[in-house]
Amino acid sequence: METRGFPTSADIYLELEGRKVAVVQGYTARASKSSRFVEAFGESEPVAAIDGQRKYTLELTRLYATDDAVSDGISFYDLEDFSLVICKPDRKVIYSGCQWNDIQEEGQLNAMVAEKVSLVASKRIETTA
């Protein structure tokens, strides 16, 4: 088994239809779920808690479009139903069903770089490397 260090931008990327369309310098992921309590008449405390739906919110920093994506005319603004892939030393984390919420750009004209992208994902999967 090959020993690897911390993830680099080559290990964090956006994928669309099986193709790498952008590399990502950094990310922050937040998971939340809408759990709720079950209350019973006459009880002073809830009798149970029910697991709710999960929601994944991600903040990406410094996205660079790949040469193939640029030549195919793919724009960050047109991306829908894509995946964020994070390759860690011992596993791969994939957030799929992604939609972007917010894109912030800075820099030169016609540069295929986005400074910050906020997105939501419908699913999170972990696989062993």
MMTF fields as JSON, N, C-alpha, C and O atoms, coordinates in Angstrom:
{
  "mmtfVersion": "1.0.0",
  "mmtfProducer": "UNKNOWN",
  "numBonds": 515,
  "numAtoms": 516,
  "numGroups": 129,
  "numChains": 1,
  "numModels": 1,
  "chainsPerModel": [1],
  "groupsPerChain": [129],
  "chainIdList": ["A"],
  "bondAtomList": [4, 2, 8, 6, 12, 10, 16, 14, 20, 18, 24, 22, 28, 26, 32, 30, 36, 34, 40, 38, 44, 42, 48, 46, 52, 50, 56, 54, 60, 58, 64, 62, 68, 66, 72, 70, 76, 74, 80, 78, 84, 82, 88, 86, 92, 90, 96, 94, 100, 98, 104, 102, 108, 106, 112, 110, 116, 114, 120, 118, 124, 122, 128, 126, 132, 130, 136, 134, 140, 138, 144, 142, 148, 146, 152, 150, 156, 154, 160, 158, 164, 162, 168, 166, 172, 170, 176, 174, 180, 178, 184, 182, 188, 186, 192, 190, 196, 194, 200, 198, 204, 202, 208, 206, 212, 210, 216, 214, 220, 218, 224, 222, 228, 226, 232, 230, 236, 234, 240, 238, 244, 242, 248, 246, 252, 250, 256, 254, 260, 258, 264, 262, 268, 266, 272, 270, 276, 274, 280, 278, 284, 282, 288, 286, 292, 290, 296, 294, 300, 298, 304, 302, 308, 306, 312, 310, 316, 314, 320, 318, 324, 322, 328, 326, 332, 330, 336, 334, 340, 338, 344, 342, 348, 346, 352, 350, 356, 354, 360, 358, 364, 362, 368, 366, 372, 370, 376, 374, 380, 378, 384, 382, 388, 386, 392, 390, 396, 394, 400, 398, 404, 402, 408, 406, 412, 410, 416, 414, 420, 418, 424, 422, 428, 426, 432, 430, 436, 434, 440, 438, 444, 442, 448, 446, 452, 450, 456, 454, 460, 458, 464, 462, 468, 466, 472, 470, 476, 474, 480, 478, 484, 482, 488, 486, 492, 490, 496, 494, 500, 498, 504, 502, 508, 506, 512, 510],
  "bondOrderList": [1, 1, 1, 1, 1, 1, 1, 1, 1, 1, 1, 1, 1, 1, 1, 1, 1, 1, 1, 1, 1, 1, 1, 1, 1, 1, 1, 1, 1, 1, 1, 1, 1, 1, 1, 1, 1, 1, 1, 1, 1, 1, 1, 1, 1, 1, 1, 1, 1, 1, 1, 1, 1, 1, 1, 1, 1, 1, 1, 1, 1, 1, 1, 1, 1, 1, 1, 1, 1, 1, 1, 1, 1, 1, 1, 1, 1, 1, 1, 1, 1, 1, 1, 1, 1, 1, 1, 1, 1, 1, 1, 1, 1, 1, 1, 1, 1, 1, 1, 1, 1, 1, 1, 1, 1, 1, 1, 1, 1, 1, 1, 1, 1, 1, 1, 1, 1, 1, 1, 1, 1, 1, 1, 1, 1, 1, 1, 1],
  "groupList": [{"groupName": "MET", "atomNameList": ["N", "CA", "C", "O"], "elementList": ["N", "C", "C", "O"], "formalChargeList": [0, 0, 0, 0], "bondAtomList": [1, 0, 2, 1, 3, 2], "bondOrderList": [1, 1, 2], "singleLetterCode": "M", "chemCompType": "L-PEPTIDE LINKING"}, {"groupName": "GLU", "atomNameList": ["N", "CA", "C", "O"], "elementList": ["N", "C", "C", "O"], "formalChargeList": [0, 0, 0, 0], "bondAtomList": [1, 0, 2, 1, 3, 2], "bondOrderList": [1, 1, 2], "singleLetterCode": "E", "chemCompType": "L-PEPTIDE LINKING"}, {"groupName": "THR", "atomNameList": ["N", "CA", "C", "O"], "elementList": ["N", "C", "C", "O"], "formalChargeList": [0, 0, 0, 0], "bondAtomList": [1, 0, 2, 1, 3, 2], "bondOrderList": [1, 1, 2], "singleLetterCode": "T", "chemCompType": "L-PEPTIDE LINKING"}, {"groupName": "ARG", "atomNameList": ["N", "CA", "C", "O"], "elementList": ["N", "C", "C", "O"], "formalChargeList": [0, 0, 0, 0], "bondAtomList": [1, 0, 2, 1, 3, 2], "bondOrderList": [1, 1, 2], "singleLetterCode": "R", "chemCompType": "L-PEPTIDE LINKING"}, {"groupName": "GLY", "atomNameList": ["N", "CA", "C", "O"], "elementList": ["N", "C", "C", "O"], "formalChargeList": [0, 0, 0, 0], "bondAtomList": [1, 0, 2, 1, 3, 2], "bondOrderList": [1, 1, 2], "singleLetterCode": "G", "chemCompType": "PEPTIDE LINKING"}, {"groupName": "PHE", "atomNameList": ["N", "CA", "C", "O"], "elementList": ["N", "C", "C", "O"], "formalChargeList": [0, 0, 0, 0], "bondAtomList": [1, 0, 2, 1, 3, 2], "bondOrderList": [1, 1, 2], "singleLetterCode": "F", "chemCompType": "L-PEPTIDE LINKING"}, {"groupName": "PRO", "atomNameList": ["N", "CA", "C", "O"], "elementList": ["N", "C", "C", "O"], "formalChargeList": [0, 0, 0, 0], "bondAtomList": [1, 0, 2, 1, 3, 2], "bondOrderList": [1, 1, 2], "singleLetterCode": "P", "chemCompType": "L-PEPTIDE LINKING"}, {"groupName": "SER", "atomNameList": ["N", "CA", "C", "O"], "elementList": ["N", "C", "C", "O"], "formalChargeList": [0, 0, 0, 0], "bondAtomList": [1, 0, 2, 1, 3, 2], "bondOrderList": [1, 1, 2], "singleLetterCode": "S", "chemCompType": "L-PEPTIDE LINKING"}, {"groupName": "ALA", "atomNameList": ["N", "CA", "C", "O"], "elementList": ["N", "C", "C", "O"], "formalChargeList": [0, 0, 0, 0], "bondAtomList": [1, 0, 2, 1, 3, 2], "bondOrderList": [1, 1, 2], "singleLetterCode": "A", "chemCompType": "L-PEPTIDE LINKING"}, {"groupName": "ASP", "atomNameList": ["N", "CA", "C", "O"], "elementList": ["N", "C", "C", "O"], "formalChargeList": [0, 0, 0, 0], "bondAtomList": [1, 0, 2, 1, 3, 2], "bondOrderList": [1, 1, 2], "singleLetterCode": "D", "chemCompType": "L-PEPTIDE LINKING"}, {"groupName": "ILE", "atomNameList": ["N", "CA", "C", "O"], "elementList": ["N", "C", "C", "O"], "formalChargeList": [0, 0, 0, 0], "bondAtomList": [1, 0, 2, 1, 3, 2], "bondOrderList": [1, 1, 2], "singleLetterCode": "I", "chemCompType": "L-PEPTIDE LINKING"}, {"groupName": "TYR", "atomNameList": ["N", "CA", "C", "O"], "elementList": ["N", "C", "C", "O"], "formalChargeList": [0, 0, 0, 0], "bondAtomList": [1, 0, 2, 1, 3, 2], "bondOrderList": [1, 1, 2], "singleLetterCode": "Y", "chemCompType": "L-PEPTIDE LINKING"}, {"groupName": "LEU", "atomNameList": ["N", "CA", "C", "O"], "elementList": ["N", "C", "C", "O"], "formalChargeList": [0, 0, 0, 0], "bondAtomList": [1, 0, 2, 1, 3, 2], "bondOrderList": [1, 1, 2], "singleLetterCode": "L", "chemCompType": "L-PEPTIDE LINKING"}, {"groupName": "LYS", "atomNameList": ["N", "CA", "C", "O"], "elementList": ["N", "C", "C", "O"], "formalChargeList": [0, 0, 0, 0], "bondAtomList": [1, 0, 2, 1, 3, 2], "bondOrderList": [1, 1, 2], "singleLetterCode": "K", "chemCompType": "L-PEPTIDE LINKING"}, {"groupName": "VAL", "atomNameList": ["N", "CA", "C", "O"], "elementList": ["N", "C", "C", "O"], "formalChargeList": [0, 0, 0, 0], "bondAtomList": [1, 0, 2, 1, 3, 2], "bondOrderList": [1, 1, 2], "singleLetterCode": "V", "chemCompType": "L-PEPTIDE LINKING"}, {"groupName": "GLN", "atomNameList": ["N", "CA", "C", "O"], "elementList": ["N", "C", "C", "O"], "formalChargeList": [0, 0, 0, 0], "bondAtomList": [1, 0, 2, 1, 3, 2], "bondOrderList": [1, 1, 2], "singleLetterCode": "Q", "chemCompType": "L-PEPTIDE LINKING"}, {"groupName": "CYS", "atomNameList": ["N", "CA", "C", "O"], "elementList": ["N", "C", "C", "O"], "formalChargeList": [0, 0, 0, 0], "bondAtomList": [1, 0, 2, 1, 3, 2], "bondOrderList": [1, 1, 2], "singleLetterCode": "C", "chemCompType": "L-PEPTIDE LINKING"}, {"groupName": "TRP", "atomNameList": ["N", "CA", "C", "O"], "elementList": ["N", "C", "C", "O"], "formalChargeList": [0, 0, 0, 0], "bondAtomList": [1, 0, 2, 1, 3, 2], "bondOrderList": [1, 1, 2], "singleLetterCode": "W", "chemCompType": "L-PEPTIDE LINKING"}, {"groupName": "ASN", "atomNameList": ["N", "CA", "C", "O"], "elementList": ["N", "C", "C", "O"], "formalChargeList": [0, 0, 0, 0], "bondAtomList": [1, 0, 2, 1, 3, 2], "bondOrderList": [1, 1, 2], "singleLetterCode": "N", "chemCompType": "L-PEPTIDE LINKING"}],
  "groupTypeList": [0, 1, 2, 3, 4, 5, 6, 2, 7, 8, 9, 10, 11, 12, 1, 12, 1, 4, 3, 13, 14, 8, 14, 14, 15, 4, 11, 2, 8, 3, 8, 7, 13, 7, 7, 3, 5, 14, 1, 8, 5, 4, 1, 7, 1, 6, 14, 8, 8, 10, 9, 4, 15, 3, 13, 11, 2, 12, 1, 12, 2, 3, 12, 11, 8, 2, 9, 9, 8, 14, 7, 9, 4, 10, 7, 5, 11, 9, 12, 1, 9, 5, 7, 12, 14, 10, 16, 13, 6, 9, 3, 13, 14, 10, 11, 7, 4, 16, 15, 17, 18, 9, 10, 15, 1, 1, 4, 15, 12, 18, 8, 0, 14, 8, 1, 13, 14, 7, 12, 14, 8, 7, 13, 3, 10, 1, 2, 2, 8],
  "groupIdList": [1, 2, 3, 4, 5, 6, 7, 8, 9, 10, 11, 12, 13, 14, 15, 16, 17, 18, 19, 20, 21, 22, 23, 24, 25, 26, 27, 28, 29, 30, 31, 32, 33, 34, 35, 36, 37, 38, 39, 40, 41, 42, 43, 44, 45, 46, 47, 48, 49, 50, 51, 52, 53, 54, 55, 56, 57, 58, 59, 60, 61, 62, 63, 64, 65, 66, 67, 68, 69, 70, 71, 72, 73, 74, 75, 76, 77, 78, 79, 80, 81, 82, 83, 84, 85, 86, 87, 88, 89, 90, 91, 92, 93, 94, 95, 96, 97, 98, 99, 100, 101, 102, 103, 104, 105, 106, 107, 108, 109, 110, 111, 112, 113, 114, 115, 116, 117, 118, 119, 120, 121, 122, 123, 124, 125, 126, 127, 128, 129],
  "secStructList": [7, 7, 7, 7, 7, 1, 7, 7, 4, 4, 4, 3, 3, 3, 3, 3, 6, 6, 3, 3, 3, 3, 3, 3, 3, 3, 3, 3, 3, 3, 3, 3, 3, 7, 7, 3, 3, 3, 7, 7, 6, 6, 7, 1, 1, 7, 1, 3, 3, 3, 7, 7, 7, 3, 3, 3, 3, 3, 3, 3, 3, 3, 3, 3, 3, 7, 2, 2, 2, 2, 2, 6, 6, 7, 7, 4, 4, 4, 7, 7, 1, 3, 3, 3, 3, 3, 3, 7, 1, 1, 3, 3, 3, 3, 3, 3, 3, 3, 3, 3, 3, 3, 3, 3, 7, 7, 1, 1, 6, 6, 7, 7, 3, 3, 3, 3, 3, 3, 3, 3, 3, 1, 3, 3, 3, 3, 3, 3, 7],
  "xCoordList": [0.836, 0.0, 0.884, 1.819, 0.574, 1.348, 0.984, -0.196, 1.976, 1.738, 1.684, 2.575, 0.626, 0.457, 0.293, -0.116, 0.615, 0.485, -0.893, -1.877, -0.953, -2.214, -2.683, -1.865, -3.994, -4.504, -3.955, -3.74, -3.73, -3.298, -4.418, -5.453, -4.222, -5.276, -5.549, -6.645, -4.577, -4.817, -5.717, -6.296, -5.839, -6.645, -8.047, -8.856, -8.349, -9.666, -10.14, -9.518, -11.235, -11.658, -13.155, -13.826, -13.66, -15.043, -15.105, -14.253, -16.129, -16.297, -17.7, -18.674, -17.794, -19.071, -19.123, -18.292, -20.09, -20.26, -18.966, -18.599, -18.28, -17.064, -15.799, -14.741, -15.879, -14.714, -14.336, -15.206, -13.042, -12.546, -12.651, -12.051, -13.422, -13.622, -12.94, -12.772, -12.539, -11.853, -11.113, -11.55, -9.987, -9.274, -9.552, -9.773, -9.536, -9.92, -8.762, -8.187, -8.415, -7.31, -7.707, -6.903, -8.913, -9.325, -10.828, -11.565, -11.28, -12.718, -13.046, -12.194, -14.29, -14.874, -16.206, -17.0, -16.456, -17.704, -18.481, -17.911, -19.791, -20.653, -21.839, -22.517, -22.084, -23.228, -24.228, -23.851, -25.494, -26.545, -27.701, -27.81, -28.553, -29.737, -30.908, -30.729, -32.085, -33.308, -33.948, -35.1, -33.202, -33.745, -34.831, -34.854, -35.737, -36.796, -37.14, -36.836, -37.769, -38.153, -39.563, -40.408, -39.798, -41.127, -41.576, -40.936, -42.678, -43.19, -44.428, -45.193, -44.607, -45.772, -46.548, -45.966, -47.852, -48.716, -48.41, -48.351, -48.221, -47.982, -46.521, -46.196, -45.623, -44.194, -43.512, -43.828, -42.577, -41.885, -40.705, -40.192, -40.276, -39.168, -39.57, -40.474, -38.913, -39.214, -38.968, -38.092, -39.745, -39.581, -38.615, -38.158, -38.297, -37.357, -36.937, -37.529, -35.909, -35.471, -35.427, -34.914, -35.961, -36.007, -34.974, -34.895, -34.185, -33.161, -33.83, -34.789, -33.335, -33.919, -33.04, -32.012, -33.46, -32.704, -31.4, -31.327, -30.368, -29.062, -28.898, -29.421, -28.149, -27.874, -26.389, -25.841, -25.748, -24.316, -24.11, -24.57, -23.409, -23.096, -21.577, -20.891, -21.052, -19.602, -19.193, -19.903, -18.032, -17.416, -16.083, -15.213, -15.928, -14.696, -13.916, -14.498, -12.585, -11.749, -10.784, -10.249, -10.571, -9.633, -9.896, -9.215, -10.883, -11.195, -10.559, -10.689, -9.88, -9.248, -9.858, -9.808, -10.429, -10.99, -9.868, -8.79, -10.12, -9.118, -9.062, -9.997, -7.961, -7.816, -8.93, -9.453, -9.302, -10.385, -11.707, -12.467, -11.981, -13.225, -13.254, -14.286, -12.116, -12.033, -12.242, -12.999, -11.578, -11.717, -13.128, -13.579, -13.826, -15.21, -16.212, -17.413, -15.722, -16.596, -17.42, -18.438, -16.997, -17.731, -17.48, -16.34, -18.543, -18.474, -18.919, -19.798, -18.324, -18.755, -20.238, -20.944, -20.704, -22.091, -23.075, -24.257, -22.611, -23.482, -23.488, -24.265, -22.645, -22.54, -23.805, -24.316, -24.294, -25.434, -25.191, -24.586, -25.653, -25.578, -24.162, -23.961, -23.193, -21.801, -21.378, -22.167, -20.151, -19.629, -18.356, -17.59, -18.148, -16.89, -16.195, -16.758, -14.976, -14.211, -13.014, -12.244, -12.868, -11.753, -11.0, -11.522, -9.769, -8.949, -8.078, -7.199, -8.324, -7.534, -6.59, -6.759, -5.597, -4.615, -5.224, -4.723, -6.285, -6.849, -8.236, -8.772, -8.827, -10.176, -10.481, -9.734, -11.591, -12.08, -13.473, -14.313, -13.714, -15.025, -15.623, -14.987, -16.848, -17.519, -18.843, -19.709, -18.983, -20.247, -20.887, -20.314, -22.068, -22.693, -24.028, -24.542, -24.565, -25.803, -25.631, -26.546, -24.464, -24.138, -24.783, -24.935, -25.156, -25.648, -24.966, -24.839, -24.53, -23.875, -24.921, -25.991, -24.579, -25.432, -24.868, -25.61, -23.531, -22.882, -21.502, -20.768, -21.153, -19.82, -19.232, -19.884, -18.001, -17.282, -16.029, -15.222, -15.858, -14.683, -13.825, -14.336, -12.531, -11.57, -10.482, -10.291, -9.773, -8.629, -8.739, -9.435, -8.027, -7.896, -9.088, -9.795, -9.273, -10.302, -10.048, -8.906, -11.098, -11.055, -10.283, -10.027, -9.908, -9.242, -10.312, -11.335, -10.079, -11.043, -10.762, -10.474, -10.856, -10.605, -11.775, -12.193, -12.29, -13.299, -12.681, -12.103, -12.797, -12.193, -12.934, -12.321, -14.257, -15.059, -16.339, -16.984, -16.706, -17.952, -18.638, -18.035, -19.881, -20.694, -21.613, -22.185, -21.746, -22.612, -23.288, -22.873, -24.332, -25.029, -24.911, -24.86, -24.87, -24.796, -25.916, -26.282, -26.452, -27.545, -27.053, -27.792, -25.809, -25.319, -23.827, -23.085, -23.394, -21.975, -21.652, -22.329, -20.6, -20.172, -18.686, -17.91, -18.285, -16.874, -16.5, -17.205, -15.385, -14.864, -13.425, -12.737, -12.96, -11.569, -10.699, -11.081, -9.53, -8.608, -7.908, -7.105],
  "yCoordList": [-1.182, 0.0, 1.249, 1.367, 2.148, 3.377, 4.346, 4.528, 4.959, 5.933, 7.32, 7.71, 8.059, 9.398, 10.385, 10.022, 11.633, 12.693, 13.31, 12.65, 14.579, 15.298, 15.523, 15.568, 15.664, 15.909, 17.199, 18.176, 17.196, 18.389, 18.782, 18.117, 19.847, 20.267, 19.216, 19.178, 18.374, 17.296, 16.221, 15.423, 16.192, 15.188, 15.677, 14.904, 16.924, 17.499, 18.094, 19.011, 17.57, 18.035, 17.873, 17.123, 18.606, 18.486, 17.534, 17.552, 16.703, 15.706, 15.851, 15.991, 15.816, 15.909, 14.804, 14.758, 13.918, 12.793, 11.987, 11.589, 11.749, 10.932, 11.65, 11.026, 12.947, 13.723, 14.764, 15.414, 14.922, 15.957, 17.29, 17.475, 18.233, 19.523, 20.677, 21.753, 20.463, 21.515, 20.902, 19.906, 21.511, 21.119, 22.2, 23.365, 21.791, 22.658, 22.741, 21.716, 23.944, 24.106, 23.76, 23.174, 24.101, 23.831, 23.727, 24.144, 23.162, 23.026, 23.015, 22.737, 23.322, 23.165, 22.47, 22.892, 21.406, 20.656, 20.711, 20.621, 20.859, 20.861, 19.942, 20.074, 19.014, 18.115, 18.486, 18.802, 18.445, 18.688, 17.748, 17.236, 17.533, 16.729, 17.27, 17.934, 16.983, 17.532, 16.521, 16.129, 16.103, 15.171, 15.866, 17.091, 15.054, 15.646, 14.725, 13.532, 15.307, 14.57, 14.006, 14.565, 12.876, 12.295, 12.532, 12.093, 13.231, 13.551, 12.707, 12.374, 12.372, 11.6, 12.411, 13.098, 12.322, 13.059, 12.642, 11.454, 13.632, 13.363, 13.152, 13.065, 13.066, 12.881, 14.25, 15.143, 14.402, 15.684, 15.805, 16.902, 14.683, 14.671, 13.877, 13.044, 14.121, 13.334, 11.84, 11.472, 10.997, 9.549, 8.969, 7.836, 9.725, 9.253, 10.423, 11.501, 10.177, 11.115, 10.347, 9.23, 10.947, 10.3, 10.947, 12.17, 10.098, 10.545, 11.199, 10.653, 12.359, 13.085, 13.048, 12.371, 13.783, 13.853, 14.604, 15.546, 14.165, 14.822, 15.829, 15.663, 16.885, 17.938, 18.262, 18.394, 18.389, 18.677, 20.021, 20.247, 20.917, 22.238, 22.349, 22.056, 22.767, 22.837, 24.212, 24.856, 24.643, 25.892, 25.511, 24.941, 25.824, 25.506, 26.786, 27.842, 26.686, 27.852, 27.545, 26.441, 28.534, 28.476, 27.262, 26.242, 27.383, 26.358, 26.74, 27.876, 25.795, 25.994, 25.025, 23.812, 25.538, 24.675, 23.906, 24.452, 22.642, 21.857, 22.323, 22.953, 22.008, 22.392, 21.788, 22.446, 20.532, 19.885, 20.613, 20.799, 21.029, 21.739, 23.083, 23.48, 23.78, 25.068, 24.869, 25.612, 23.872, 23.638, 23.17, 23.393, 22.525, 22.106, 23.215, 23.038, 24.364, 25.495, 25.358, 26.034, 24.494, 24.314, 25.515, 25.943, 26.043, 27.19, 26.751, 25.899, 27.323, 27.023, 27.343, 26.663, 28.386, 28.824, 27.841, 27.859, 26.985, 26.023, 24.659, 23.787, 24.455, 23.142, 22.791, 23.6, 21.577, 21.03, 19.553, 18.895, 19.027, 17.599, 17.047, 16.044, 17.711, 17.292, 16.697, 16.674, 16.22, 15.625, 16.338, 16.836, 16.377, 16.826, 15.581, 14.846, 15.338, 14.151, 14.601, 15.465, 14.004, 14.316, 13.016, 12.111, 12.931, 11.738, 11.934, 12.796, 11.134, 11.178, 9.983, 9.072, 9.966, 8.87, 7.47, 6.534, 7.317, 5.985, 5.772, 4.666, 6.822, 6.69, 7.827, 8.799, 7.67, 8.699, 9.1, 8.244, 10.405, 10.93, 11.59, 12.426, 11.204, 11.745, 12.367, 11.7, 13.663, 14.356, 14.432, 15.016, 13.846, 13.809, 14.553, 14.949, 14.73, 15.483, 16.937, 17.552, 17.501, 18.865, 19.922, 19.747, 21.025, 22.229, 23.413, 23.43, 24.392, 25.546, 26.547, 26.68, 27.263, 28.321, 29.704, 30.655, 29.805, 31.107, 30.949, 30.019, 31.846, 31.841, 33.233, 34.228, 33.3, 34.567, 34.494, 33.578, 35.456, 35.491, 36.703, 37.759, 36.543, 37.637, 37.335, 36.179, 38.345, 38.074, 38.678, 39.67, 38.052, 38.581, 38.205, 37.227, 39.015, 38.777, 37.459, 37.149, 36.682, 35.404, 34.299, 33.252, 34.495, 33.43, 32.468, 32.892, 31.184, 30.181, 29.772, 28.614, 30.777, 30.56, 31.164, 32.292, 30.4, 30.926, 30.93, 29.93, 32.043, 32.158, 31.334, 30.596, 31.461, 30.732, 30.252, 30.991, 29.018, 28.46, 27.77, 26.927, 28.119, 27.443, 26.48, 26.82, 25.277, 24.308, 23.413, 23.327, 22.753, 21.743, 20.426, 20.382, 19.344, 17.994, 17.151, 17.314, 16.261, 15.423, 14.128, 13.49, 13.735, 12.454, 12.533, 13.259, 11.771, 11.653, 10.176, 9.427, 9.761, 8.362, 8.301, 9.127, 7.338, 7.093, 5.718, 4.739, 5.649, 4.37, 4.229, 5.23, 2.999, 2.79, 2.921, 2.513, 3.494, 3.75, 2.5, 2.544],
  "zCoordList": [0.0, 0.0, 0.0, 0.791, -0.877, -1.009, 0.114, 0.417, 0.725, 1.775, 1.153, 0.398, 1.478, 0.93, 2.062, 3.164, 1.786, 2.787, 2.742, 2.406, 3.084, 3.084, 1.651, 0.732, 1.451, 0.102, -0.487, 0.23, -1.789, -2.518, -3.471, -3.52, -4.219, -5.137, -6.213, -6.773, -6.506, -7.474, -6.882, -7.619, -5.551, -4.864, -4.527, -4.014, -4.8, -4.54, -5.861, -6.397, -6.376, -7.695, -7.902, -7.194, -8.906, -9.331, -10.505, -11.393, -10.49, -11.55, -12.125, -11.385, -13.44, -14.138, -15.175, -16.081, -15.046, -15.969, -16.11, -17.216, -14.994, -14.987, -15.419, -15.504, -15.696, -16.145, -15.104, -14.523, -14.87, -13.969, -14.692, -15.751, -14.116, -14.766, -14.039, -14.612, -12.771, -12.018, -10.839, -10.262, -10.493, -9.276, -8.232, -8.565, -6.969, -5.858, -4.877, -4.509, -4.451, -3.513, -2.085, -1.359, -1.66, -0.289, -0.173, -1.066, 0.947, 1.156, 2.64, 3.484, 2.933, 4.256, 4.043, 3.202, 4.797, 4.658, 5.966, 7.053, 5.835, 7.009, 6.74, 5.721, 7.656, 7.545, 8.628, 9.757, 8.274, 9.262, 8.941, 7.828, 9.923, 9.668, 10.466, 11.487, 9.998, 10.59, 11.536, 11.348, 12.547, 13.534, 14.35, 14.466, 14.916, 15.726, 16.896, 16.889, 17.874, 19.067, 18.926, 18.226, 19.614, 19.716, 21.156, 22.112, 21.274, 22.596, 22.883, 21.978, 24.14, 24.564, 25.589, 26.429, 25.509, 26.429, 27.867, 28.186, 28.717, 30.126, 30.49, 31.675, 29.497, 29.777, 29.834, 29.048, 30.77, 30.904, 29.946, 29.727, 29.375, 28.413, 27.178, 27.251, 26.042, 24.84, 25.096, 25.879, 24.432, 24.596, 23.574, 23.731, 22.53, 21.506, 20.626, 20.66, 19.85, 18.819, 17.501, 17.442, 16.459, 15.146, 14.241, 14.13, 13.596, 12.655, 11.449, 10.905, 11.028, 9.905, 8.666, 8.63, 7.664, 6.415, 6.628, 7.416, 5.906, 5.995, 4.873, 3.771, 5.191, 4.216, 4.301, 5.395, 3.166, 3.115, 2.441, 1.321, 3.142, 2.624, 2.558, 3.537, 1.418, 1.228, 0.735, -0.037, 1.202, 0.748, 0.106, 0.764, -1.164, -1.888, -2.133, -2.38, -2.063, -2.347, -3.477, -3.578, -4.317, -5.449, -6.342, -6.236, -7.214, -8.197, -9.526, -9.983, -10.133, -11.436, -12.432, -12.225, -13.501, -14.538, -15.225, -15.458, -15.548, -16.273, -17.726, -18.219, -18.407, -19.819, -20.659, -21.559, -20.375, -21.129, -20.932, -21.883, -19.692, -19.411, -20.138, -20.68, -20.146, -20.843, -22.34, -22.963, -22.921, -24.367, -24.731, -25.855, -23.797, -24.044, -23.748, -23.952, -23.263, -22.991, -21.716, -21.565, -20.8, -19.552, -18.643, -18.463, -18.08, -17.181, -15.788, -15.662, -14.741, -13.379, -13.205, -12.46, -13.899, -13.77, -14.385, -14.041, -15.285, -15.946, -15.275, -15.666, -14.278, -13.641, -12.853, -12.078, -13.066, -12.341, -12.128, -12.973, -11.016, -10.714, -10.899, -11.583, -10.287, -10.362, -9.023, -8.079, -8.936, -7.704, -7.268, -8.093, -5.955, -5.382, -4.866, -4.056, -5.328, -4.941, -4.112, -4.531, -2.928, -2.033, -1.765, -1.115, -2.271, -2.091, -0.859, -0.841, 0.164, 1.393, 1.392, 0.581, 2.284, 2.265, 2.37, 1.747, 3.142, 3.363, 2.768, 2.833, 2.186, 1.644, 0.67, 0.559, -0.023, -0.945, -0.479, -0.203, -0.392, -0.013, -1.252, -1.895, -1.574, -2.753, -2.331, -1.765, -2.619, -2.428, -3.811, -4.732, -3.958, -5.281, -5.284, -4.238, -6.47, -6.627, -6.258, -5.71, -6.553, -6.135, -7.02, -8.229, -6.379, -7.039, -6.359, -5.134, -7.127, -6.498, -6.032, -6.626, -4.932, -4.378, -4.645, -4.892, -4.591, -4.649, -5.283, -4.951, -6.183, -6.808, -6.656, -6.973, -6.172, -6.048, -6.893, -6.734, -7.798, -8.662, -8.344, -7.971, -8.492, -8.401, -9.41, -9.788, -9.848, -10.715, -12.083, -12.301, -13.011, -14.362, -15.249, -15.008, -16.268, -17.259, -17.977, -18.316, -18.212, -18.925, -18.197, -18.792, -16.949, -16.191, -15.699, -15.162, -15.88, -15.454, -14.01, -13.71, -13.121, -11.701, -10.928, -11.189, -9.982, -9.071, -7.684, -7.259, -6.977, -5.65, -4.611, -3.84, -4.593, -3.615, -4.262, -5.006, -3.98, -4.468, -3.296, -2.632, -3.042, -2.032, -2.771, -3.807, -2.226, -2.868, -1.852, -0.696, -2.303, -1.503, -2.237, -3.466, -1.461, -2.03, -1.442, -0.278, -2.243, -1.764, -1.123, -0.374, -1.411, -0.9, -0.597, -1.259, 0.42, 0.793, 0.899, 1.603, 0.184, 0.172, 0.51, 0.029, 1.325, 1.615, 1.093, 1.338, 0.368, -0.115, 0.346, 0.544, 0.52, 0.895, -0.344, -1.441, -0.147, -1.275, -1.726, -2.658]
}
